[in-house]
């Protein structure tokens, strides 16, 4: 299965990401994460094929995506104002449940 990386450079305080349907991205923030979760300035949006994780923070963030079946994605370093592409939920409805710092 081929993976495609999509990099989006965000320049506004909050920018919607469009992938077939409009997906909201949280506003930029420098909030501190709690309990292994990334700060609120890191957000994700998923579709059957891809999960896009956007780092709206001022610092790089290392995150991984956790799915319904307990699968955990590889750890990815996402630079400030960039978006990384992870696996989507697929035909098995293996939806992302949350993200974790790694």
Wavefront OBJ file of the C-alpha trace (Angstrom):
o trace
v 0.000 0.000 0.000
v 1.537 3.284 -1.066
v 1.518 6.184 1.370
v 1.294 9.742 0.165
v 2.629 12.628 2.204
v 0.846 15.918 1.969
v 2.481 18.983 3.452
v 0.390 22.054 4.041
v 1.964 25.314 5.120
v -0.483 27.200 7.343
v -0.180 30.960 7.526
v -3.393 32.081 9.227
v -4.516 31.651 12.838
v -7.030 28.987 11.841
v -7.300 27.521 8.375
v -9.798 24.875 7.236
v -8.270 21.868 5.507
v -10.254 20.578 2.546
v -10.126 16.900 1.623
v -13.361 16.005 -0.087
v -15.228 17.676 2.768
v -14.303 20.610 4.966
v -12.346 19.623 8.055
v -11.817 22.101 10.856
v -8.366 22.762 12.288
v -8.030 24.143 15.787
v -6.489 27.600 16.244
v -2.775 27.869 16.994
v -1.788 27.703 20.631
v 1.267 27.200 22.795
v -0.610 25.227 25.452
v 1.197 22.448 27.306
v 0.084 18.836 26.904
v -1.195 16.769 29.813
v -1.104 13.005 30.409
v 0.830 12.119 27.237
v -1.631 13.867 24.941
v -0.322 16.487 22.533
v -1.218 20.110 23.281
v -4.501 21.481 21.899
v -2.633 23.176 19.042
v -2.136 19.692 17.500
v -5.280 18.450 15.771
v -6.363 15.652 13.474
v -9.023 14.967 10.890
v -9.629 11.535 9.394
v -11.215 9.954 6.365
v -11.384 6.355 5.204
v -8.007 6.693 3.487
v -5.951 9.237 5.450
v -5.665 10.849 8.853
v -4.143 14.318 8.703
v -2.388 15.577 11.840
v -1.667 19.301 11.882
v 0.833 20.918 14.219
v -0.423 24.445 14.844
v 2.081 24.891 17.682
v 5.197 27.048 17.701
v 7.426 24.019 18.432
v 7.890 20.656 16.684
v 5.679 17.874 18.086
v 6.285 14.100 17.971
v 2.933 12.323 17.797
v 1.394 8.981 17.008
v -2.228 8.108 16.266
v -4.104 5.431 18.241
v -6.907 3.561 16.463
v -10.072 1.766 17.611
v -8.486 -1.698 17.440
v -5.531 -0.569 19.597
v -3.150 -0.191 16.647
v -0.651 2.635 17.151
v 0.904 4.439 14.203
v 4.630 5.030 13.892
v 5.903 8.105 15.734
v 6.239 11.151 13.483
v 7.950 14.480 14.149
v 5.773 17.271 12.768
v 7.357 20.675 12.346
v 5.453 23.836 13.371
v 2.633 24.809 11.019
v 2.950 21.530 9.066
v 0.633 18.575 8.446
v 1.614 14.887 8.432
v -0.378 12.091 6.824
v -1.170 8.876 8.693
v -3.360 5.905 7.762
v -7.107 6.502 7.621
v -9.771 4.277 9.131
v -10.187 2.102 6.042
v -13.054 -0.199 5.176
v -12.923 -1.809 8.638
v -13.941 1.460 10.369
v -10.750 1.392 12.454
v -11.163 5.059 13.411
v -8.521 7.115 15.213
v -9.510 7.529 18.856
v -6.785 9.938 19.967
v -3.165 11.041 19.577
v -0.242 10.538 21.950
v 3.133 12.197 22.306
v 6.013 9.891 21.507
l 1 2 3 4 5 6 7 8 9 10 11 12 13 14 15 16 17 18 19 20 21 22 23 24 25 26 27 28 29 30 31 32 33 34 35 36 37 38 39 40 41 42 43 44 45 46 47 48 49 50 51 52 53 54 55 56 57 58 59 60 61 62 63 64 65 66 67 68 69 70 71 72 73 74 75 76 77 78 79 80 81 82 83 84 85 86 87 88 89 90 91 92 93 94 95 96 97 98 99 100 101 102
